[in-house]
Amino acid sequence: MSDPRNEPESPCINVCVIDGSKMCVGCYRNLDEIAAWGSCSDQQKLTILDAARKRRETSE
């Protein structure tokens, strides 16, 4: 069992607007990533966070 104090935090900033590519303009996760977040392992969450960071950087 993982220590909840060390698990990656959700990138949600409560700006939940989905654009035409099915990506949230607030956290840059896609719908599948958002839906799966609660059941993902810490490593999967880190992978999602990295993908979201890359999306944010390319959109700026």
Residue frames relative to the residue before (quaternion, step in Angstrom):
aa qw qx qy qz dx dy dz
M 1.0000 0.0000 0.0000 0.0000 0.00 0.00 0.00
S 0.3696 -0.7385 0.5190 0.2208 3.57 -0.89 0.92
D 0.5133 -0.6174 0.5062 0.3147 3.51 -1.27 0.51
P 0.4117 -0.7475 0.4571 0.2505 3.64 -0.46 1.15
R 0.6025 0.5643 -0.3673 0.4286 3.60 1.15 -0.42
N 0.7301 0.4155 -0.2338 0.4896 3.59 1.20 -0.45
E 0.5242 0.6454 -0.4294 0.3525 3.60 1.19 -0.11
P 0.6003 -0.5807 0.4021 0.3752 3.59 -1.09 0.66
E 0.4038 -0.7145 0.5217 0.2329 3.55 -1.00 0.87
S 0.5703 -0.5774 0.4643 0.3547 3.53 -1.17 0.63
P 0.4027 -0.7222 0.5056 0.2460 3.59 -0.97 0.79
C 0.3715 0.7521 -0.4764 0.2633 3.59 1.27 0.03
I 0.0925 -0.7908 0.6040 0.0351 3.56 -0.93 0.98
N 0.5290 -0.6753 0.3663 0.3605 3.56 1.29 0.50
V 0.5078 0.5249 -0.4776 0.4883 3.53 1.03 0.92
C 0.0658 0.8581 -0.4992 0.1004 3.54 0.55 1.22
V 0.2604 0.7288 -0.5724 0.2710 3.52 0.15 1.38
I 0.2087 -0.7882 0.5713 0.0940 3.56 -0.66 1.14
D 0.2965 -0.7721 0.5382 0.1623 3.57 -0.78 1.03
G 0.7700 -0.3908 0.2599 0.4322 3.58 -1.31 -0.07
S 0.6934 0.4398 -0.2777 0.4987 3.59 1.18 -0.45
K 0.5003 -0.6855 0.3874 0.3602 3.57 1.35 0.35
M 0.4974 0.6048 -0.4471 0.4323 3.54 1.04 0.90
C 0.4488 -0.6727 0.5184 0.2781 3.55 -1.04 0.76
V 0.3723 -0.7464 0.5093 0.2119 3.57 -0.78 1.02
G 0.6102 0.5498 -0.3550 0.4465 3.60 1.25 -0.09
C 0.8304 0.1814 -0.0641 0.5228 3.57 0.80 -1.01
Y 0.3896 -0.7645 0.4331 0.2760 3.59 1.33 -0.14
R 0.4659 0.6055 -0.4966 0.4119 3.57 1.10 0.68
N 0.4215 -0.6684 0.5325 0.3034 3.56 -1.18 0.49
L 0.7257 -0.4586 0.2857 0.4259 3.57 -1.26 0.29
D 0.6434 0.5228 -0.3288 0.4523 3.59 0.98 -0.80
E 0.6603 0.5056 -0.3068 0.4629 3.58 0.97 -0.84
I 0.6371 0.5205 -0.3237 0.4674 3.57 1.00 -0.81
A 0.6842 0.4961 -0.2850 0.4524 3.58 0.87 -0.98
A 0.7225 0.4541 -0.2476 0.4589 3.59 0.98 -0.81
W 0.4419 0.7540 -0.4343 0.2183 3.60 1.15 -0.56
G 0.7030 0.5065 -0.2823 0.4117 3.61 0.74 -0.99
S 0.7556 0.3492 -0.2075 0.5139 3.59 1.10 -0.52
C 0.4787 0.6783 -0.4332 0.3509 3.61 1.24 0.15
S 0.4949 -0.6020 0.5298 0.3347 3.53 -1.25 0.50
D 0.6709 -0.4749 0.3619 0.4398 3.57 -1.25 0.24
Q 0.6502 0.5157 -0.3245 0.4539 3.60 0.97 -0.80
Q 0.6408 0.5097 -0.3246 0.4736 3.59 0.99 -0.78
K 0.6332 0.5226 -0.3291 0.4665 3.59 1.01 -0.78
L 0.6451 0.5137 -0.3231 0.4643 3.59 0.97 -0.80
T 0.6276 0.5267 -0.3254 0.4721 3.57 1.06 -0.75
I 0.6492 0.5043 -0.3055 0.4805 3.59 0.98 -0.85
L 0.6477 0.5186 -0.3194 0.4577 3.59 0.94 -0.87
D 0.6482 0.5137 -0.3157 0.4651 3.58 1.00 -0.81
A 0.6542 0.5042 -0.3089 0.4716 3.58 0.95 -0.88
A 0.6550 0.5061 -0.3105 0.4674 3.60 0.96 -0.84
R 0.6257 0.5321 -0.3337 0.4627 3.58 1.01 -0.79
K 0.6588 0.5057 -0.3050 0.4661 3.59 0.94 -0.88
R 0.6385 0.5188 -0.3259 0.4657 3.60 0.99 -0.78
R 0.6466 0.5173 -0.3176 0.4620 3.56 0.97 -0.89
E 0.6678 0.5126 -0.3037 0.4461 3.59 0.89 -0.92
T 0.7026 0.4599 -0.2791 0.4657 3.60 0.95 -0.80
S 0.6533 0.5123 -0.3165 0.4589 3.58 1.21 -0.41
E 0.6104 0.5810 -0.3482 0.4106 3.60 1.19 -0.36
